């Protein structure tokens, strides 16, 4: 037995040694024969189209040539260590799509005419490739070559790199440093490059939220055929599809192909003697210089683009406020942002100084959204926060900063500098702090939580509530924490939830609701239950129902749900009705808590007619705005009234879900309190001494904005009573860079594809409140107007030839939410309406090609449709109420 084991071990050792010896001593890469000239035909083409477009209709161009390759030197001690000489000849440039001569910009043009005599000479000048064990170790060419010429040579060299055995490796070529997998089968080898994991010097940016973001899917496959130890043919294709997450139909596709095919071999020059590569290269031509395998970062240029001043002169009149709901406004806004990103600080200041007062707020939106060092410096120099007269411009700057697509530490540092300086207007001071909280969250989401400025601001907002006695300042810090959503704030928010000041409690509880449920631990849940059940003290109704909402949305336990349901019937009338409606909404909409509620409701003590038949007008309802393959949009309307029929709290939300990502697109909350004395009604428990107040708060694209006050205090209420005519009060108005994606893709052919996707939104959200003692009726309204434009553009620009494709869609829409309450008798009548008007939808596809000579080709195709308006369905009880309200009004 021992002898058998010994023989087995010896056999394994011997066979292993033989195997490794064969690999080490065998062929590791392609080898050229001495004295042979390998003549290849070479072509590379790039095709640009929408994602589902056919190759026949694509924009793009093809470069074809012959390539001569011969062996210059081989290391005497290693046959797989070779220096090759390559020479590109007979260059031809043409279109990829057959077109009539009138539409073919390349017709009648020679390569010399397109490239220029000097560029053509440099492209056809020889270059050297150091090939070792099948990998390109060095590239040598001449100085002062244009980047485009050098990249084409890199693209040819990338086709010579391969390994003869299957396996995964990391390679460096013109695409960058990329993981690669080889699959070898006899004389055929397949190379699959994982382009999504390539590391390049090119940097870009994208919108952090995936619902608003853009996704690029890439693939690269190269097929090698070998003959007599060297390459017979190489065929490569890589594809890049970029699409808008919320609408995958809006997508572009880049296809890049290369082909290198051996035409013939003939007698060629003999290899040069030498000890090493460096010495041989110097002996061949001392003017050869080493060039990096990966190209350097490209400098963005816009040939023929107007200056910022010229651009503003052309579009400035289209950014007037009366046009804000038209698609032309966000379309021009997006083009202006691009122009601003190319401009200097001085150019930006010139436009700001010479803009009309009415268009200036829109220009401030654009300058802030550009998010370049020059634009930030210009806007900070232009705005003077020590003066109160620039209130609108200052607030527009702050809102645009909070909604910035890819903010950096410099932007937060700038706001911190504003905070530390003199601020004349207190509303602006509050907005600065609230928006800094939003920037903290965005920077933390990108991994920048430990940046010095982020750490300083976090400390400031965490310590703020306990360092002041001013109610407005405490609310300001709590709203900043609501935006920041940092885990360190949870203990502080938990403590303020039980504050004696209702405003502190409601802000803190709604802030906790925005955290992931994993952060709502047992300590937080115990506090929420204490607030709802009033274990320690009496709380206002709106605070209690907010606590119940958080409990329901945070994986509630059996006993938590049971206690919530058992409380129904022992609450104020309208709160009873609200809680019943909330439970029914969770069940109907199949929310996560629905399973636990159904389990609890099997208990007849909990679920009985007496408990589930309470009267009232308060309600909670959720529904779908749109359900699609790409994105699902939902809305919710929660209304809580006081026992006297006066609105206590109205909460409208719009959410978007896409591929597991979540976006709180909009929240508009209208709150009122202390109005019972106007109609000689009795206040509910715990609300007897509340100060008269009405106001509105908005959250836009996950960013909490500064609340707006309609009136505060009895005297203020009386002075404004006759002015509450229903005329809307603006909550937020402006231009938002909703989606923002920029990247440069280095194609294996050496060409570069620049991808820009942007979405611009012009928005006007306003709210109004009417209150009639004579008719004993109140009406609240939330009006949303907007226009959306999304553009996706891909360009491949070689300096001497340009091709591109642009996909876009645009729409103009409005959404109104109106609540009418008649409180002349109890139960009072409540009618809620949520209307979407008929709106247009347009799509456009543009393909273009151009030459420096001015010859160009443009193709445009579009589609238009009208989407019918509708009234969003609410519960049947609301429909019945609306009939009574409007019947009585005739």
N, C-alpha and C positions, 0 to 999 in steps of 0.2 A: 504493500500500500504506500509506504514511504517512498519507494522507488518510483511509483507512478506519479506521485505529486511532484517529485524532483524533476522528472522528465517533462511534465506539463509546464512547469515554471521555465525550464530551459528553452522549451519550444516557443513559448510566448515571448521570451526575451529575444530570441534569435529572429523570429518573424517580425517583431516590432522594430528591431534594429534595421532589418532589411527594408522594411516599409519606409522608415524615415530617411534611410540612405537614398532610396529611389526618389523621394520627393525633393530632398536637398540637391541631389545630383542631377535631377531631371530638368526638363524645360519648365521655366516658371513664367514665361511671358512670350509674346510674339518676337520672332527674330527675323532680321533682314539678311539677305545674302550679299556678300561683298561683290562689288563690281556690277551690281544690277541697279537699274533705274525703274522704279515702280510708278507707272502712270495711271492715275485715278481720275475718274470724273466725280465732281463734288457739287452738291446743291443743298441749299438751305432755304426754307420758305417759312413765312409766318402768316397765319390766317386768323382774322378777327371777325367775330360775329356774335349775335346773341346765342345763348346757351343751346337752343334747339335749332340753330340755323344750319343750313347745308353748306358744304365746302364750295359748291358752285357759285354761291352768292356772297362769299366772304370778301372783305377788304384785306389787303396785304400785298406782299411782293415776294419775289424769289430771286436769290442770287445763285448763279451757277458758274462753274469754272472747271478747269482741269487743275490737278494737284500732282506735282512730281515729288517723289520721296526717294531718297537714297541714303545708304549707310555712310557716315563720315568717319566714325571711330567706334571700335569695340574694345572694351577692357580686356586685356590679355588673360586676366585671371578670372573673368566672369563673362560668359557669352551673353548673359541677359542684361549687361550694362552697356547701353549703346547710345550714341549720339547721332541723331537723324537730321538731315537737311530737307526742308520743305519749301516748295515754291508754288505759289498760286499763279495761274496763267489764264488767259482767254476769259476774262470776267464778263458776265452778262447779267443785267438786271431787268426784270420784267414783272408784270402783274401776275397774280395767281388765278385771277378769274378772267376767262375769255370775254372780251367786250369789243364792240365796234370801235374802229380807230378814233372816232370823235370822243368816245368815253374812256379811251385807254390812254392814261397820262404817259405811259412808257413808250407808246408808239412813236417810231421815228427817232428815239433818243438812244445814243450810244452810251456805253459805260463811262467813257471819258467825259462825255457831256454831263452825265448825272453826277459822277464822283468828283470830277475835276482832274486835270492832268497830274497834279502833285499827289493827290490822294490815291489815284490809280497806280502811280509808280510805287508808292510806299506799300500798297496792298500786294503788289506783285514782286516786291523785294523779298529775298529769301529770309527764312528764320529757322532756328535750330530748336530741336526738342531732345532733352536728355531723358531717355527711357531706361528705367532700371527695374527688372523683375516685373515688367508689364505696367509700371506706374510712372507717370510723368513727374520727374523730379526737378526739372528746370526748363525754363523757356527763355530764349534769347533772341532779341530783335534789335532794331535801331532806335536811338533816342528821337524824341520829338515827333513820334508817330501820334496821330490823333487817336483818342480813346476808342472810337468806333472801329478804326482799322485794326488796332491791337486786339480788340475783343473778337473780331472775326477770326483772327489767327488763333486766339485762345480756343474758339469754338471748334476749329479743325483739329487742334491738338487733343481736345477732349475725346475725340473718336479713336485715338490711338491707345487709350488707357483701358486695360482689361486684365483679368487674371484667368488662367486656364482651368482652375478648379472651382467647384461650388463652395459657397461660403459667404459670410457676412463680414464686411470690412468698412472702414471709414476712409473716404477718398477726398482729395482736394482737386477741384478743377474750376472751370469758369463759373459754375453754379455756386461755388463756395465749398465749405467742408460738410460733406453729406454722408449719411449712412447708405451703404449700397449692398445689395444682395446679388450674387452671381449664381447662375444655374448652368452647369456645363454638361453637354451631351455630345460626345465625339467632336466633330468639327464645328459644332454650333454652340454658341454661348449667349445667354440672355443676361443683361444687366438691368436690374430694377433699382432706381434711385428714389429714396424716400425724401421727396422734395420738401414735405412739410417740416422735416427736422433739420434742414440745411441751415448752417450758420454763415451769414454773410455780413458784409460791412454796411449794407443798405439798411436803413432804419425807417420805420413808418409809424403810424399810429392808427388806432381804431376806437370806436365808441365802446365803453366798457360793458354796458348793458346789452346782453345778447339779443333781446327782443328788437332793439333798435339797430343792432349791429349787422355786420357783413361777414360772410364766410367764404373762404377760398379753398377749393379742393383741387389738388394737383397730383399728377402722375407722370412718370417718365420711364419708358422702356426702350432699351437699345438691344438690337439683335446683331451679333457678330457671326460671320462665316469665315472660317480659316482655310487656307490652302498652302501647303508646303511650309508650314510654320509661321506664316504671316497672314495678314488680313486680306481676304478676298472681297468682302463687302461689309458695310456697316449701315444699318438703317435704324434711325432713332426717331421717336415721337414723344413729345411731352405736351400735356394738356393742363390748362389752368382755368377752372370755372369759378367765377366770383358771383355770388348772389346775395340779395337782400333777404335776411332771415324772415322778415315779416311778409315777404312776397317773393318766393323763389322764381317766379316767372320773370322778374326783373333781374336778369343775369347776363353776364358777358362770358365769352369763351375765347381763350388764346390757344391756338395749336401751332406748335413749332416742330418742324421736321428737318432732319438732316439725312443725307445719303452720301456715302463714300464707296464707290464701286471700282474695282481694279479693271482697267481696260486692257493693259498689256504690260509685259516686262521687256526691257531691252538692255543692251550693254550700257553700263554707266561708269562713273568715276570710281576709282579704287579708294578704299578707306585710308585715312591719314594715320601715320604712326604717332604715338604720344603716350605719356604715362598717365595723364589725368585729363578730365574734361576741360578744366580751366585753361590748361596749356594748349590744348587742341583748338579751342574756340579762339584764343588769342592769335594763334598761327593762321587761322582761316581769315579772320578780319578783326582787327583790334577795336573796330567801331561797334561790335556786338555788345549789348548790355543785357544784364539779367532783368527780366520782367516777372512780376508776381503771377502765379497761376490764377488767382482770383482777382478780378478787377477792383479798382478803387471806387470809392463812393462817387456816384454821379452827381454833377451839379445841375440842378433843375434850371432849364432855360425855357423861355416862351418867346420864340421868334415871331415877330409881327404882332405881338400883343400890344394893345394901347397902354399908355401910362395910366396910373391910378387917376390922375386928374382928368384925362380924356375919358376914361371909363365912367367916372362920376358925372361928368357933363352929359353923357349919353343916357344914363339910367336914373339920375337923381330925381327927376320929376315922377318916376314910377314908384318911388318909395314914400310918397305922401300918405298921411294917415287914412284918408278917405278911401284909399285903394287896398287897405290892409287885408280885406277878405278875398282879394283876387289872386289867382295863381301867378300873375306876372310879378307880384311883390316877392314871394320867396324865390322865384326863379332868378330875378335880378339880385336878390340878396346873396344867393349862392355864388353867382359870378363875381359879385363884389368882394366876397370873402377870399376867393382865389386871387383876385387882383391885390387885395390888401396884404396877403401873405408874401407877395413879391415886392412890396413897397418898403421904402425906408421910413424911419420915424418922421423926417422932415416932410416927406410927401404926404403922409397920413395927416399930420398937423395942418398942412395947407388946405386939405379938403375939409377938415373939421372946422377950421376958422372961416371958411367961405360957404358954409352950408346954410340953407334956409332953416328958420326956427322949427317949422313944422316937420321937416324931414330929418332934423338932427337926431331925435331919439332913435329912429331906425338906423341911422349911420352909426350911432354909439353901439347898438346891438351888433352890427357887422364888425366894427373895429375890435370889440371885445371878443367876439367869436373867432376872429382870425388866430388868436392865441400864439402870436409870435413875440419875441422880445421887443421888436420895433413897435408893434401895435400896442403892447402893454405899456411901454414907456410913453407913447404918444397920448394915450387916453388918460393916464395918470397926470401928465403935464397939463392936459386940456381941462380936466375937471378940478374944481377948487372946492373941496369939502368944507372949507371954513366959511363958505358963503351959502346962504339958505336958498338963494334964487334958482339954483340949478338942481332943485329937488328931483324933478322928473328924470333928468339925464343921469344923475347919480344913482337913482334907483334902477334905471334900465341897465346901467353898467353892472350893478351888483347882481341883478337877476340873471343877466347873461353870464356872469362869472359862475354863479351857482349852477347853471345849466350847461356849463362848458363841457364839451365832448371829451377832451383829454387834458385836464388841467395839470399843471406841474407845481413844484414847490414855490417857484417864483411868483405865481399868481397868488398863492396863499400868503406868501411873505409880503406882497404888495398890499393885500387887505389888512394884514396885521399892522403894517405901517400906517394905513389910513386910520385904523382903530386907535393907535397910540397918538395920532395927531389931533388937531382941532376939528371937530365935526359940529357944524352949526345947527343942523336939524336933528332932533332926537329920534324921529322915525328912521332916518338914514343910519344913525348910530345903531339902532336895533337891527336893521337889515344887515349891516356889516357883520355883526356877531352871528346872526342866524345863518348867513351865507358861508361864513368861515366854517361852521359846523358841517355844511354840505360838502365843502372842499376837503375837509378832514376825512370824511367817509370815502370820497372818490379816490383820494391818495392812498388810504389804507387798503382799499380794494385792489390797488395796483401793487401792493407790497411796500408802500412807503410810510407805514405807521411809525417808523423810528426815525424819520427825517427830522432834523433839528426844529424846523418851523412847525411841523405837525405836533411834535412833543410839546412845544411851548403853547400852541393853541389849545391842545387837549387839556393841559394844566389850567389854562385860563378859564375854559368853560366848565371844567369840573369843580373848580373852587368858587366860581362866580356866584351861584345861588346862595351860598352861605355867607358871602361877604357883603351883602347888601340887604337893606330893609325895604327898598323901593319895590312895590308890587310889580310895576312894569319891567324893572330890570331883572327880577327873578324870573318872570315869564320869558324874557328875552333869552336868558341863559338856558332855560329848560327847552325852549324851541331850538336853540343851537344843538343841544344834546339830542333832541328828537331827530335832527338832521344827521348828526355825527354817527349815531348808533354804535358807539364803542362799548365793548363789554364792561369796561371800568365804570361806566355810568349807571349800570343796573342797580347797585345798592342805593345810590343817591336818588334815582327816579322812584325806587320802591318806597323810600322814606317820604318823598314829596307826594306820593299818591294819597297818603292819609292826612294831608295838610287840611287845615281849617279853611283855607282859601280855595274855593271851588275851581278857579281857573288853574291853580297849580296842579290840582288833582287830575283834571281832565287832560291837561297837556302831558303829564307824566304817564298816565294810563295809556293814552293813545300812542305815546312814544314807545312804551313797552310792547304794544301790539305790533309795531313795525319790526321788532326783533324776530329772528328765527325762533321757532318754538323750543329749540334745544336750550336757549338761554333762559326760558321761563321755568326756573327751578321751584322746588317745594316752598322755599321762603317767599318767593314772589307770589306763588299761588295762594299761600295762606293769607298774605296781605290782601290780595284781590277778593278773596272770600270774605275777609273781615269788612272790607269796604262795602261789598254788595249786601251782606246780611246785617250791616251796621252793628257789629259786635261791640265796638268801642264808642262810637258816636254817630249822630245822624248826618247823612250825606245828601247832597242834591240828587235829583232823579237822573240827570244826565251823567253824573259821575258813576252812579250805581250801574246804569245800563252799559256804560263803557267798560266797567270792570267785568260785567257778565260777558260782553263780547270777547274780551281777551281770554277769559276762562274757557269759553266754547271753542276758541281757535287754538288752544294750547294743549291738545291731547288730554281732555278732562277725564278724571277718574269717575267710577260709578257713583260714589257718594257725592262728588261735586255736582254732577248732573242731577242727581236725585234731589239734592238740597235746593238747587236752582228751580227745578220744576215744582217742588213742594211750596216754594215761596209764593208762587202764583196764586192769587186769591187773597193774599195778605198784604198786597202792595197798593199804592195809590192807583185809582181807576185806570188812568192812561198808561201807567207803567205796567199794570197787569196785561193790558192789551198789547203793549209793545213786546213784552216777553213771550206772550203766546205767538205773536206774529213772527218773532225771531226764531222760535223753535220750529214752527211750520216751514219757514224759509230754509232752515238748515236741512230739514227732511226732504223738502221738494227739490232742492238744488243738489242733494247728495253731497253735502260738505263732509269733511273728515269726521266731525262730531256726530254725524247722523246715526252711525252704527251704535254708539254708546247710548244715544237718546232712545233709539228703538228698544234697546235692551232694558233701559230703565222703565219705559212706558208699558212693559209687560206687567208691571205692578199696578193693580187697579186702584190702589190708594193714591198713586201719582197720577194715573191717567183715568180721569172720569169726567162726566159731562159737566159737573159743577165747575171744575177747574178750567176746562177748555171751552167754556161758553161765555167768557167775560166780554162785556160790551166796551166799546171805546173807538177812537179814531186813529190812534197811533198805529204805525205799521212798520214792517221791515220786509223788503222784497228784493230778490236778485233775479237777473235774467241775462240772456245772451244778446249782445249787439251783433256779433258775427261769429260764425263757426266755420273754419276752413282748415285745409291741410297744413297751412303754414302758421297761422295765428288764430287764436280764439280770443274774442273780446267779450268781457262781461261787464254788467253794471249792477249797482246796488243802490237802493233808496231806502234810507231809514228816517222815519219821522216820529218825533216824540213831542206830545203836547202836554201842556199843564192841564189840571183839572178844570180850568175855566175856559179852555178852548184856545188859548193863545199858544202860538208856536214856542216850543222850548228849544228844540234842536232838530235841524234838518241836515242830513249827511248824504251826499251823492258821491259815488265812487265809480271810476272806470278803470278796469284792469285789463292787461294783455298778457297772454301766455303763449310761448313759442318754444318748442323743443325743450321743455323743462325749465326754461327761463321765465321769470316773472317781472312784470313792470306795473307799478302803480301809476297809471298815466295821469289821472286827475282825481282830485278830491276837493269838493266845495262844501264847506260847512257853514250854515247860518245858525247863529245862536241868539236867543232872546231871553230875558229874565226880568222880573220885577214889573210886569206890565198889567198885573191883575187890578191894581188900583184904578186904572183908566176905565174899567168896566164894572167897578164895584164888586169884584169877585174875591173869593178867599184864596189865599196862596196855599200850595201844598205843604206838607210837613217838611220842615228844614229849610224852607225857602221864603219864610215870612219877612225876613229883613234884607232880602237881596236888593241891591241897587239896580235901578232901571238901566237896562243895557241891551243893545243889539249890535251885532257885528258879523263879519264874514271872514273865514279863513280858507286859504287855498293851498293845496299841495299839487305840484306840477312835475311830472316825470321824476318822481321819487324825491323831490326837493320841496321842503316846507317853506312857504313864503311868509312874509310878515303879515299878520292879520290886519284887517281893515275895520274900523269902528264906525257904525252908523250914528249912534249916539250913546252917551254915558252920563247917567245922573238924571234926576227928574227935571231939573231946569233945562238941561240940554235937550231932553226929550220934548218938553213943551215948546222950546224955540224951533225945533225941527218938525213938529207934528204936521204943520201945514205944508211943509216942503217935501214930505214923504209921498211924492206923487207917483211913485213907481218908476221914475226916470232912473236908468241903471247907473250904479256906481262902479267904476272900473276897479277890478281886482288885480288883473294882470293883462298887459297889452304889450306886444312886441314881436320880435323875430327870433326864432330859436334855431340853432344849428342842431337838428335832431339826430342825424346820423353823420358820421365823419370818419371816413376810412381812406388811408393813403398808404400805398406800398409800391415798391419797385421790385419786379421779378427779373432776376438775371437768368435769361434763357441759356440752355446749353450751347446754342448756336453762337453765342456771344452778343446777341441782340438783347435789348432791355425793354420790358413792358411796364409802363407806368399805369397804375390803377388808382382811380379816384372815384369814390362813391360818397355822395353827400345827400342829406335830406334837410330841407328847409321848411319851417313851419311859421306861418304868420297867424298869430292867435290874439283873440280879444275875448276875455272872460269878464263878465260883469254881473252884478246882482242888484236886485231892487226889492223894496218892501213897502207895501201900501197898507195903511191901517185906517179904517173908517169906523168911528164911533157911531155915526148916524145910521149906517147900514149894518153895523155890527158884523163887519167882514174884514178879513185880512188876506193879503195876497203876497206871496214871496215868489221871486223868479230868479233863475240862474240862466244866463244866456251865454252860449259858447259859439263863437264864430271862428272859422279858421280856413286856411288854404295851405295845402301840402304839395311840395314838389320834391321828388327823389330823382337824382341823376347818377348814372354809373358810366364812367368813361375809361376806356383802355386805349392807350396810344403806344405804338412802337415807332420811335423816332431815331433814325440813323444819321441825322444832320442833313444828309443828301436825299433822303426819302422818308416819307412819313405816312403812316396809316393808322386808322383808329375806328372804333365803334362806340356809340353812345346809346344807352337805353335809359328811358325816363318814363315816369308817370306823374300825373298831377290831378288834384281834385280840390274842390271848394265845398265846404260843408258847414252846417249849423245844427246845433242841438240845444233845445230849450227845455227847461224843467220848471213848471209852474205849479204852485200849490195854492189853492183857494180854500179858505175856511170861513164858514158862516156860523157864528157862535150866538145867534139870537135865542137858541133853545138847546137843551141837552137831551140826547147826545147830539153834538154839533156836527154839521156836515163838512166833510173834507174831500176835496177832489184834487188828485195829483195827475199831472199830464207831463209826459216826456215825449217830445216830438222831434223827429228828424226830417228836415226838408229835403225835397228832391235835389240831387246834386250831380254835377257833371264829372265824368272820369275820362281821362285822356292818356293814351300811351303813344310813345314815339320811339322809333328806331332810326338812327342815323349812322351811315358808314361813309368814311372819307379817306381819300388818298391825296398826297400832294408832293410836289417837287420844288426845290428852291427857285426854279425858273418861273414859278407862278402857276404852272399847269396843275389843275386839281380836279378831283372827281368827288361828288357828293350825292348820296342816295338817301332819301327820307321816306319812311313809311309810318303811317299813324292809324290809330283806332280811337273812336270816340263813342261814348254811350252815356245815357242818362239813367242814373240809379233812382228808382222811385222812392219818395219819402214815405215815412210811416210813423205811426204813434206806437211806441213800445208798450207791449202789454204789461199791465200790472194785475193784481189779484182782482177777482170778480167783485168783491165787496167795494173796491174803489170804483169800478165801472158803475155800479148801482148808485153810489154816492154822487158821481159826476152827473148822472141823469137828473137827480133831484136838484142839484145845484143849478144846472143850466135851465131846467124847466122853470125853477123859481125866478130866474132872472128875466124871463120873458114877460 
